[in-house]
Amino acid sequence: MKIWIGLGNPGAEYAHTRHNAGFEVIDRLARQWNIPVDRARCHGLVGEGRVNGERVALVKPQTFMNLSGDCVADVLRWYKAEPRDVMIFSDDIDLPLGTVRVRPFGGAGTHNGWRDILLKTGSDRFPRVRVGVGGKPPAWDLADWVLSRYAPEDQKTMDAAFDKAAEAAMCFAEHGIEEAMNQFNRK
């Protein structure tokens, strides 16, 4: 079984903000695979289905970003999964707008959602796809920046990045993390 978790904040007021990059990727996968993500489970919304004969789960935590670890830890227990079976999608302010980076594991960096996941699961061994949302402008507060929406001229770049991150999920499922990194970390 493979599990994809997209980080974000629940509620319409946070839809399509920088912090909800993970939700954007899960929404694309849900449409592509025709898997509704609408069942309340494990502090999140979950959809289950089969992709290329393999059982999959798509998850959108409903805990707010800084408590993402509650959902991820519950998902691991519910599905009796290991971190290596999960791919997590998140925003990253340290990557240029629209950049996609696939990694086999890593630390939290400046991301509070990741910090909570590492704390509550006791592991940093989650394959991950980080989607660059660009660094905050000097005059902005960080919280205001990650909760802001993209400028209209940047939306096309971000839509392509979300599509690319979804493609990386399929590559991970079919060929593993090394191949996903080889294909999607190219400049």
Z-matrix of the N, CA and C atoms (Angstrom, degrees):
N
C 1 1.454
C 2 1.521 1 109.67
N 3 1.329 2 115.40 1 141.87
C 4 1.455 3 121.98 2 173.98
C 5 1.521 4 108.82 3 -116.42
N 6 1.326 5 115.37 4 144.17
C 7 1.459 6 121.76 5 -179.40
C 8 1.523 7 108.17 6 -127.62
N 9 1.326 8 115.25 7 129.50
C 10 1.458 9 120.73 8 175.55
C 11 1.518 10 108.50 9 -114.27
N 12 1.327 11 116.19 10 128.19
C 13 1.462 12 121.76 11 179.97
C 14 1.522 13 108.47 12 -122.50
N 15 1.316 14 116.50 13 125.84
C 16 1.459 15 121.81 14 176.98
C 17 1.508 16 109.93 15 -107.45
N 18 1.319 17 116.98 16 123.28
C 19 1.465 18 120.67 17 -178.73
C 20 1.522 19 111.03 18 -80.64
N 21 1.324 20 114.98 19 146.37
C 22 1.456 21 121.53 20 178.23
C 23 1.515 22 109.75 21 178.24
N 24 1.308 23 114.95 22 -173.96
C 25 1.459 24 122.32 23 176.79
C 26 1.521 25 108.85 24 -112.66
N 27 1.346 26 117.56 25 136.85
C 28 1.463 27 119.84 26 179.41
C 29 1.523 28 111.53 27 -74.91
N 30 1.322 29 115.65 28 156.93
C 31 1.454 30 121.35 29 174.65
C 32 1.515 31 113.03 30 104.91
N 33 1.322 32 114.48 31 147.00
C 34 1.468 33 121.45 32 -177.01
C 35 1.527 34 112.56 33 -61.68
N 36 1.340 35 117.30 34 -31.08
C 37 1.469 36 118.91 35 -177.54
C 38 1.528 37 112.65 36 -67.23
N 39 1.352 38 117.38 37 -17.88
C 40 1.464 39 120.78 38 179.76
C 41 1.525 40 113.05 39 -104.84
N 42 1.323 41 117.13 40 -3.06
C 43 1.464 42 120.49 41 -178.99
C 44 1.525 43 110.23 42 -58.83
N 45 1.318 44 115.13 43 136.11
C 46 1.474 45 123.78 44 175.77
C 47 1.528 46 113.81 45 65.34
N 48 1.331 47 116.99 46 22.80
C 49 1.463 48 119.64 47 173.04
C 50 1.525 49 108.95 48 -89.57
N 51 1.321 50 116.63 49 167.35
C 52 1.461 51 121.32 50 -179.42
C 53 1.538 52 112.00 51 -57.15
N 54 1.323 53 116.93 52 -40.86
C 55 1.462 54 120.97 53 -178.00
C 56 1.535 55 112.17 54 -66.36
N 57 1.323 56 117.79 55 -16.59
C 58 1.463 57 121.36 56 -176.95
C 59 1.526 58 112.79 57 -97.42
N 60 1.311 59 117.07 58 23.17
C 61 1.475 60 120.45 59 178.14
C 62 1.520 61 111.00 60 -56.29
N 63 1.325 62 117.71 61 -39.99
C 64 1.461 63 120.76 62 179.50
C 65 1.519 64 112.84 63 -62.69
N 66 1.325 65 116.83 64 -40.51
C 67 1.462 66 120.91 65 176.75
C 68 1.525 67 110.43 66 -61.91
N 69 1.334 68 116.81 67 -39.72
C 70 1.470 69 121.14 68 -179.60
C 71 1.528 70 110.54 69 -59.84
N 72 1.332 71 116.52 70 -41.30
C 73 1.466 72 120.22 71 -179.67
C 74 1.527 73 110.07 72 -68.08
N 75 1.321 74 117.58 73 -45.27
C 76 1.470 75 120.86 74 178.66
C 77 1.524 76 110.35 75 -60.39
N 78 1.319 77 118.12 76 -40.22
C 79 1.468 78 121.08 77 178.08
C 80 1.530 79 110.93 78 -60.09
N 81 1.323 80 117.48 79 -39.60
C 82 1.464 81 120.45 80 178.35
C 83 1.524 82 111.36 81 -66.44
N 84 1.338 83 115.88 82 -44.22
C 85 1.463 84 119.19 83 178.22
C 86 1.526 85 110.97 84 -62.83
N 87 1.324 86 116.94 85 -40.70
C 88 1.464 87 121.16 86 179.85
C 89 1.532 88 110.89 87 -61.07
N 90 1.332 89 117.40 88 -42.43
C 91 1.466 90 120.62 89 178.14
C 92 1.525 91 110.81 90 -67.57
N 93 1.325 92 116.26 91 -45.38
C 94 1.467 93 121.28 92 -177.24
C 95 1.526 94 111.11 93 -61.37
N 96 1.321 95 116.82 94 -42.04
C 97 1.460 96 121.42 95 -175.26
C 98 1.528 97 113.04 96 -97.74
N 99 1.328 98 117.06 97 0.91
C 100 1.462 99 122.35 98 -179.43
C 101 1.536 100 111.15 99 55.07
N 102 1.334 101 114.85 100 50.30
C 103 1.465 102 122.06 101 178.37
C 104 1.524 103 108.26 102 -118.44
N 105 1.329 104 118.04 103 105.67
C 106 1.468 105 119.22 104 176.89
C 107 1.536 106 110.59 105 -65.72
N 108 1.315 107 116.00 106 134.07
C 109 1.469 108 121.92 107 178.16
C 110 1.522 109 105.91 108 -106.70
N 111 1.342 110 114.54 109 83.57
C 112 1.459 111 117.96 110 -170.81
C 113 1.529 112 114.24 111 -143.86
N 114 1.316 113 117.67 112 6.43
C 115 1.469 114 120.40 113 -179.61
C 116 1.526 115 109.05 114 -97.20
N 117 1.334 116 116.78 115 125.64
C 118 1.464 117 121.14 116 177.97
C 119 1.530 118 108.93 117 -73.95
N 120 1.332 119 115.56 118 121.01
C 121 1.467 120 121.17 119 178.75
C 122 1.532 121 107.43 120 -163.53
N 123 1.320 122 116.30 121 143.78
C 124 1.473 123 122.13 122 171.07
C 125 1.534 124 112.93 123 57.40
N 126 1.326 125 118.24 124 40.58
C 127 1.470 126 121.46 125 -177.44
C 128 1.530 127 111.96 126 61.19
N 129 1.328 128 117.46 127 30.17
C 130 1.452 129 119.59 128 -179.20
C 131 1.510 130 111.75 129 -156.04
N 132 1.324 131 114.85 130 -178.51
C 133 1.458 132 122.32 131 169.29
C 134 1.521 133 106.69 132 -103.59
N 135 1.338 134 116.03 133 132.25
C 136 1.454 135 121.61 134 -172.70
C 137 1.523 136 109.49 135 -127.94
N 138 1.315 137 114.95 136 143.76
C 139 1.459 138 122.29 137 169.77
C 140 1.513 139 108.42 138 -130.64
N 141 1.319 140 117.16 139 138.78
C 142 1.464 141 121.55 140 179.66
C 143 1.518 142 109.93 141 -122.06
N 144 1.324 143 115.24 142 149.02
C 145 1.450 144 120.66 143 178.20
C 146 1.516 145 110.47 144 -171.02
N 147 1.317 146 114.70 145 -165.60
C 148 1.465 147 121.39 146 177.03
C 149 1.520 148 108.58 147 -125.78
N 150 1.326 149 114.16 148 137.36
C 151 1.458 150 121.45 149 176.51
C 152 1.518 151 106.65 150 -130.44
N 153 1.326 152 115.88 151 121.49
C 154 1.463 153 121.07 152 -176.93
C 155 1.525 154 111.49 153 51.18
N 156 1.316 155 116.25 154 39.95
C 157 1.453 156 121.48 155 177.20
C 158 1.513 157 115.82 156 81.72
N 159 1.323 158 117.66 157 -6.41
C 160 1.469 159 120.36 158 -179.09
C 161 1.526 160 110.27 159 -102.51
N 162 1.316 161 115.07 160 140.84
C 163 1.465 162 121.15 161 176.85
C 164 1.527 163 109.57 162 -70.08
N 165 1.339 164 116.63 163 134.20
C 166 1.463 165 121.85 164 -179.78
C 167 1.529 166 109.91 165 -134.59
N 168 1.318 167 114.62 166 155.03
C 169 1.466 168 121.48 167 172.59
C 170 1.528 169 107.74 168 -130.97
N 171 1.310 170 115.90 169 136.67
C 172 1.458 171 123.49 170 173.90
C 173 1.525 172 106.68 171 -110.69
N 174 1.340 173 116.57 172 134.47
C 175 1.467 174 120.43 173 -173.19
C 176 1.528 175 110.40 174 -134.89
N 177 1.340 176 114.64 175 135.42
C 178 1.464 177 122.56 176 171.69
C 179 1.532 178 107.41 177 -122.89
N 180 1.342 179 118.21 178 104.53
C 181 1.463 180 120.21 179 179.57
C 182 1.530 181 110.91 180 -56.07
N 183 1.314 182 115.99 181 144.01
C 184 1.466 183 121.90 182 179.13
C 185 1.526 184 110.23 183 -116.04
N 186 1.320 185 116.96 184 31.34
C 187 1.461 186 122.99 185 -173.28
C 188 1.522 187 114.11 186 -107.00
N 189 1.291 188 119.43 187 0.83
C 190 1.453 189 125.52 188 -168.22
C 191 1.523 190 108.38 189 72.94
N 192 1.288 191 115.34 190 149.83
C 193 1.464 192 122.85 191 -168.96
C 194 1.526 193 113.46 192 -53.55
N 195 1.318 194 117.09 193 -47.15
C 196 1.465 195 119.49 194 -172.71
C 197 1.526 196 113.74 195 -69.13
N 198 1.331 197 117.54 196 -7.67
C 199 1.464 198 122.03 197 177.30
C 200 1.529 199 111.58 198 -118.92
N 201 1.313 200 117.54 199 25.66
C 202 1.469 201 122.42 200 -177.87
C 203 1.519 202 112.73 201 -58.24
N 204 1.319 203 117.47 202 -28.40
C 205 1.455 204 121.46 203 -178.86
C 206 1.520 205 113.43 204 -61.87
N 207 1.335 206 117.75 205 -28.70
C 208 1.465 207 120.32 206 177.83
C 209 1.521 208 110.22 207 -60.18
N 210 1.318 209 116.62 208 -47.91
C 211 1.462 210 121.65 209 -179.47
C 212 1.525 211 110.74 210 -67.08
N 213 1.322 212 117.47 211 -48.78
C 214 1.464 213 120.78 212 -176.68
C 215 1.531 214 110.58 213 -60.91
N 216 1.320 215 117.98 214 -44.51
C 217 1.465 216 120.87 215 178.70
C 218 1.532 217 110.97 216 -62.43
N 219 1.336 218 117.44 217 -41.63
C 220 1.465 219 120.62 218 178.36
C 221 1.527 220 111.24 219 -65.03
N 222 1.323 221 117.11 220 -39.69
C 223 1.469 222 121.20 221 178.53
C 224 1.533 223 110.17 222 -61.96
N 225 1.318 224 117.25 223 -44.09
C 226 1.467 225 120.25 224 178.74
C 227 1.533 226 110.75 225 -59.17
N 228 1.323 227 116.42 226 -43.77
C 229 1.474 228 119.89 227 179.72
C 230 1.531 229 111.79 228 -67.70
N 231 1.337 230 116.33 229 -46.81
C 232 1.465 231 120.97 230 -176.21
C 233 1.527 232 110.97 231 -59.33
N 234 1.323 233 116.95 232 -46.52
C 235 1.464 234 121.58 233 -175.91
C 236 1.537 235 112.54 234 -91.93
N 237 1.340 236 116.36 235 0.21
C 238 1.469 237 120.69 236 -177.36
C 239 1.530 238 109.94 237 51.35
N 240 1.320 239 114.45 238 48.06
C 241 1.462 240 122.16 239 -174.93
C 242 1.524 241 110.88 240 -104.73
N 243 1.296 242 114.40 241 158.84
C 244 1.460 243 122.89 242 173.67
C 245 1.531 244 108.32 243 -102.59
N 246 1.332 245 118.51 244 154.34
C 247 1.462 246 119.90 245 178.75
C 248 1.532 247 113.50 246 -52.44
N 249 1.318 248 118.26 247 -34.08
C 250 1.474 249 120.71 248 -178.53
C 251 1.533 250 112.64 249 -65.31
N 252 1.355 251 117.74 250 -16.84
C 253 1.463 252 122.37 251 179.40
C 254 1.520 253 112.61 252 -90.32
N 255 1.318 254 116.57 253 -0.50
C 256 1.464 255 123.01 254 -175.01
C 257 1.526 256 108.70 255 -115.38
N 258 1.324 257 116.44 256 139.47
C 259 1.462 258 120.40 257 170.17
C 260 1.522 259 106.60 258 -120.13
N 261 1.343 260 115.63 259 128.51
C 262 1.464 261 121.11 260 -177.21
C 263 1.529 262 109.21 261 -112.34
N 264 1.330 263 115.19 262 134.37
C 265 1.461 264 123.03 263 179.50
C 266 1.521 265 109.09 264 -108.94
N 267 1.339 266 116.01 265 133.84
C 268 1.466 267 119.33 266 -179.24
C 269 1.518 268 110.61 267 -149.23
N 270 1.321 269 114.59 268 163.40
C 271 1.456 270 121.62 269 171.98
C 272 1.518 271 108.60 270 -77.02
N 273 1.327 272 116.01 271 160.09
C 274 1.466 273 120.80 272 175.51
C 275 1.522 274 109.29 273 -147.62
N 276 1.327 275 116.04 274 115.93
C 277 1.468 276 120.79 275 -179.48
C 278 1.523 277 111.54 276 -77.45
N 279 1.331 278 117.10 277 -13.05
C 280 1.461 279 120.23 278 -179.06
C 281 1.522 280 112.94 279 -89.47
N 282 1.323 281 117.25 280 -0.83
C 283 1.465 282 121.92 281 175.85
C 284 1.520 283 109.26 282 -109.44
N 285 1.333 284 116.69 283 144.22
C 286 1.472 285 119.52 284 177.18
C 287 1.532 286 111.53 285 -59.18
N 288 1.305 287 115.31 286 151.40
C 289 1.459 288 123.18 287 -179.82
C 290 1.526 289 110.71 288 -49.01
N 291 1.339 290 116.44 289 125.22
C 292 1.455 291 122.27 290 175.32
C 293 1.519 292 115.73 291 85.53
N 294 1.316 293 118.12 292 -1.30
C 295 1.463 294 121.50 293 178.84
C 296 1.530 295 109.11 294 -78.28
N 297 1.326 296 116.30 295 139.81
C 298 1.458 297 121.56 296 177.48
C 299 1.520 298 107.81 297 -118.80
N 300 1.336 299 116.95 298 130.04
C 301 1.472 300 122.51 299 179.20
C 302 1.517 301 109.36 300 -128.51
N 303 1.318 302 115.37 301 127.40
C 304 1.463 303 122.62 302 177.51
C 305 1.520 304 107.44 303 -105.18
N 306 1.329 305 116.62 304 132.90
C 307 1.465 306 121.78 305 179.63
C 308 1.527 307 109.41 306 -137.68
N 309 1.344 308 117.65 307 149.43
C 310 1.459 309 120.03 308 179.08
C 311 1.529 310 113.41 309 -77.83
N 312 1.317 311 116.90 310 -22.66
C 313 1.465 312 123.04 311 179.69
C 314 1.518 313 107.30 312 -174.34
N 315 1.336 314 117.11 313 179.02
C 316 1.457 315 120.00 314 177.67
C 317 1.512 316 112.16 315 160.75
N 318 1.306 317 114.52 316 -178.72
C 319 1.455 318 121.72 317 -178.80
C 320 1.518 319 111.78 318 -88.50
N 321 1.325 320 114.25 319 -171.05
C 322 1.460 321 121.16 320 -176.68
C 323 1.521 322 112.85 321 -86.21
N 324 1.334 323 117.29 322 -25.38
C 325 1.458 324 119.12 323 -174.16
C 326 1.524 325 110.02 324 58.46
N 327 1.319 326 116.19 325 -134.83
C 328 1.466 327 121.23 326 -178.96
C 329 1.519 328 112.72 327 -93.24
N 330 1.328 329 117.79 328 7.89
C 331 1.471 330 122.73 329 -170.77
C 332 1.529 331 111.18 330 -94.55
N 333 1.329 332 117.19 331 115.64
C 334 1.460 333 121.52 332 -178.39
C 335 1.526 334 113.04 333 -68.04
N 336 1.304 335 117.99 334 -31.96
C 337 1.461 336 120.28 335 176.48
C 338 1.521 337 110.84 336 -63.21
N 339 1.327 338 116.24 337 -46.10
C 340 1.463 339 120.50 338 177.04
C 341 1.525 340 110.92 339 -63.70
N 342 1.306 341 117.43 340 -39.73
C 343 1.472 342 120.94 341 179.35
C 344 1.530 343 109.70 342 -57.80
N 345 1.332 344 116.71 343 -43.94
C 346 1.461 345 120.68 344 -179.67
C 347 1.534 346 111.25 345 -68.20
N 348 1.323 347 117.89 346 -37.72
C 349 1.467 348 121.22 347 178.17
C 350 1.523 349 110.04 348 -62.11
N 351 1.315 350 117.28 349 -48.01
C 352 1.461 351 120.55 350 -179.08
C 353 1.527 352 110.91 351 -62.90
N 354 1.321 353 117.16 352 -38.85
C 355 1.456 354 121.68 353 179.48
C 356 1.537 355 111.42 354 -65.85
N 357 1.327 356 116.64 355 -47.40
C 358 1.471 357 119.89 356 -171.77
C 359 1.526 358 114.07 357 -84.47
N 360 1.314 359 117.69 358 -18.02
C 361 1.470 360 119.62 359 177.07
C 362 1.525 361 111.64 360 -102.06
N 363 1.338 362 116.68 361 -19.16
C 364 1.460 363 120.36 362 -177.74
C 365 1.513 364 113.34 363 71.98
N 366 1.333 365 116.62 364 18.36
C 367 1.465 366 119.70 365 -177.97
C 368 1.522 367 111.03 366 -140.69
N 369 1.334 368 114.94 367 147.41
C 370 1.467 369 121.22 368 171.94
C 371 1.528 370 110.12 369 -115.18
N 372 1.320 371 117.94 370 14.34
C 373 1.467 372 124.00 371 -172.09
C 374 1.517 373 114.12 372 -91.52
N 375 1.312 374 117.04 373 31.47
C 376 1.456 375 121.63 374 178.54
C 377 1.527 376 110.31 375 -90.79
N 378 1.340 377 118.44 376 123.68
C 379 1.461 378 118.56 377 168.05
C 380 1.524 379 108.37 378 -58.03
N 381 1.317 380 115.52 379 143.24
C 382 1.455 381 118.56 380 -173.85
C 383 1.519 382 112.12 381 -145.58
N 384 1.310 383 114.13 382 152.86
C 385 1.457 384 122.08 383 171.92
C 386 1.513 385 106.50 384 -124.55
N 387 1.331 386 114.76 385 118.62
C 388 1.457 387 120.52 386 178.16
C 389 1.527 388 108.18 387 -102.48
N 390 1.312 389 116.10 388 133.16
C 391 1.462 390 122.28 389 -179.98
C 392 1.520 391 107.90 390 -110.61
N 393 1.328 392 115.72 391 118.44
C 394 1.461 393 120.60 392 -178.68
C 395 1.515 394 112.23 393 -68.41
N 396 1.327 395 114.69 394 126.54
C 397 1.467 396 120.59 395 177.90
C 398 1.529 397 110.88 396 -111.37
N 399 1.334 398 116.02 397 5.59
C 400 1.454 399 120.91 398 178.91
C 401 1.521 400 112.46 399 83.21
N 402 1.311 401 114.76 400 149.94
C 403 1.461 402 120.84 401 178.91
C 404 1.510 403 111.43 402 -74.58
N 405 1.325 404 114.98 403 153.80
C 406 1.461 405 119.38 404 -178.87
C 407 1.531 406 109.93 405 -71.09
N 408 1.306 407 116.85 406 141.21
C 409 1.460 408 120.42 407 173.46
C 410 1.530 409 110.10 408 -63.22
N 411 1.318 410 118.31 409 151.79
C 412 1.471 411 121.36 410 -175.28
C 413 1.528 412 114.77 411 -54.34
N 414 1.298 413 118.55 412 -35.09
C 415 1.462 414 120.54 413 -175.85
C 416 1.526 415 113.45 414 -83.20
N 417 1.322 416 117.51 415 -5.78
C 418 1.463 417 121.31 416 -175.36
C 419 1.524 418 111.64 417 -91.45
N 420 1.316 419 116.08 418 147.78
C 421 1.460 420 123.57 419 167.47
C 422 1.539 421 106.45 420 -79.28
N 423 1.337 422 117.88 421 141.59
C 424 1.459 423 121.12 422 -176.70
C 425 1.526 424 111.94 423 -58.76
N 426 1.326 425 117.97 424 -45.38
C 427 1.469 426 120.55 425 -179.87
C 428 1.523 427 111.08 426 -60.70
N 429 1.326 428 117.35 427 -41.79
C 430 1.466 429 120.27 428 178.51
C 431 1.532 430 110.54 429 -64.13
N 432 1.329 431 116.94 430 -37.37
C 433 1.467 432 120.82 431 -179.07
C 434 1.526 433 111.29 432 -64.91
N 435 1.347 434 117.49 433 -51.31
C 436 1.471 435 118.93 434 -175.93
C 437 1.525 436 111.83 435 -71.06
N 438 1.326 437 117.72 436 -18.25
C 439 1.461 438 120.55 437 177.40
C 440 1.531 439 112.09 438 -97.12
N 441 1.335 440 116.43 439 7.52
C 442 1.465 441 120.29 440 177.72
C 443 1.530 442 110.12 441 -91.75
N 444 1.323 443 114.20 442 163.48
C 445 1.468 444 120.60 443 178.04
C 446 1.527 445 108.74 444 -96.99
N 447 1.313 446 115.12 445 163.80
C 448 1.462 447 120.98 446 -178.61
C 449 1.520 448 110.47 447 -75.09
N 450 1.311 449 114.55 448 148.68
C 451 1.462 450 120.02 449 172.11
C 452 1.531 451 107.09 450 -64.89
N 453 1.333 452 117.79 451 147.40
C 454 1.469 453 120.18 452 -178.39
C 455 1.539 454 112.92 453 -52.50
N 456 1.318 455 116.93 454 -36.83
C 457 1.471 456 119.64 455 -179.06
C 458 1.531 457 112.74 456 -71.88
N 459 1.323 458 117.80 457 -15.71
C 460 1.469 459 121.77 458 178.85
C 461 1.528 460 113.30 459 -95.81
N 462 1.319 461 117.17 460 -14.17
C 463 1.467 462 120.13 461 -174.50
C 464 1.526 463 112.31 462 -62.10
N 465 1.328 464 117.99 463 -38.85
C 466 1.469 465 120.79 464 -179.92
C 467 1.535 466 110.43 465 -63.29
N 468 1.317 467 117.11 466 -41.37
C 469 1.469 468 121.98 467 176.59
C 470 1.517 469 110.49 468 -60.75
N 471 1.325 470 117.21 469 -43.28
C 472 1.454 471 120.78 470 -178.37
C 473 1.527 472 111.54 471 -70.90
N 474 1.320 473 118.06 472 -38.65
C 475 1.464 474 120.08 473 177.19
C 476 1.536 475 110.17 474 -59.48
N 477 1.326 476 116.87 475 -41.26
C 478 1.467 477 120.40 476 177.20
C 479 1.527 478 110.95 477 -65.15
N 480 1.324 479 117.81 478 -37.64
C 481 1.463 480 121.41 479 178.54
C 482 1.529 481 110.88 480 -66.69
N 483 1.333 482 117.58 481 -41.45
C 484 1.463 483 120.21 482 178.28
C 485 1.532 484 110.40 483 -63.93
N 486 1.329 485 116.65 484 -40.27
C 487 1.470 486 120.78 485 176.94
C 488 1.524 487 110.62 486 -62.89
N 489 1.320 488 116.59 487 -43.12
C 490 1.468 489 121.24 488 179.11
C 491 1.528 490 111.04 489 -63.40
N 492 1.321 491 117.46 490 -40.98
C 493 1.468 492 121.29 491 178.00
C 494 1.529 493 110.51 492 -63.53
N 495 1.334 494 117.43 493 -38.18
C 496 1.468 495 121.04 494 177.12
C 497 1.526 496 110.27 495 -65.61
N 498 1.322 497 117.43 496 -39.21
C 499 1.468 498 120.96 497 176.16
C 500 1.529 499 110.50 498 -62.83
N 501 1.316 500 117.14 499 -37.81
C 502 1.469 501 121.00 500 178.01
C 503 1.528 502 110.54 501 -63.12
N 504 1.326 503 117.13 502 -34.32
C 505 1.466 504 120.92 503 177.36
C 506 1.522 505 110.55 504 -62.17
N 507 1.321 506 116.96 505 -44.21
C 508 1.465 507 120.49 506 178.64
C 509 1.521 508 111.09 507 -65.18
N 510 1.310 509 116.84 508 -41.98
C 511 1.456 510 120.80 509 178.68
C 512 1.530 511 110.31 510 -61.30
N 513 1.305 512 116.90 511 -42.86
C 514 1.467 513 122.18 512 177.06
C 515 1.532 514 110.21 513 -58.53
N 516 1.334 515 116.64 514 -45.74
C 517 1.462 516 120.91 515 -178.04
C 518 1.524 517 111.68 516 -65.19
N 519 1.318 518 116.51 517 -40.14
C 520 1.468 519 120.66 518 -174.75
C 521 1.521 520 113.68 519 -85.66
N 522 1.343 521 116.72 520 -34.42
C 523 1.473 522 119.11 521 -169.72
C 524 1.523 523 114.64 522 -127.97
N 525 1.340 524 118.12 523 -6.99
C 526 1.454 525 120.40 524 179.58
C 527 1.516 526 113.61 525 95.54
N 528 1.320 527 114.94 526 171.69
C 529 1.463 528 121.95 527 -172.89
C 530 1.525 529 112.53 528 -68.80
N 531 1.334 530 117.98 529 -37.59
C 532 1.472 531 119.92 530 -178.24
C 533 1.525 532 111.11 531 -61.38
N 534 1.323 533 116.07 532 -46.08
C 535 1.465 534 119.57 533 179.60
C 536 1.527 535 110.83 534 -66.11
N 537 1.328 536 117.04 535 -38.66
C 538 1.467 537 119.52 536 177.49
C 539 1.526 538 110.55 537 -61.40
N 540 1.332 539 117.02 538 -41.27
C 541 1.467 540 119.60 539 177.88
C 542 1.527 541 110.56 540 -65.69
N 543 1.315 542 117.56 541 -42.91
C 544 1.463 543 120.95 542 179.76
C 545 1.514 544 111.94 543 -60.46
N 546 1.327 545 116.81 544 -41.48
C 547 1.457 546 120.07 545 -176.62
C 548 1.522 547 114.21 546 -79.51
N 549 1.336 548 117.27 547 -34.23
C 550 1.461 549 118.94 548 -169.40
C 551 1.519 550 115.64 549 -109.68
N 552 1.322 551 118.35 550 -3.94
C 553 1.467 552 119.57 551 177.12
C 554 1.518 553 112.22 552 -97.93
N 555 1.319 554 117.30 553 7.84
C 556 1.468 555 120.74 554 177.85
C 557 1.499 556 110.91 555 -69.89
N 558 1.316 557 115.06 556 148.60
C 559 1.478 558 119.59 557 177.62
C 560 1.494 559 109.95 558 -89.05
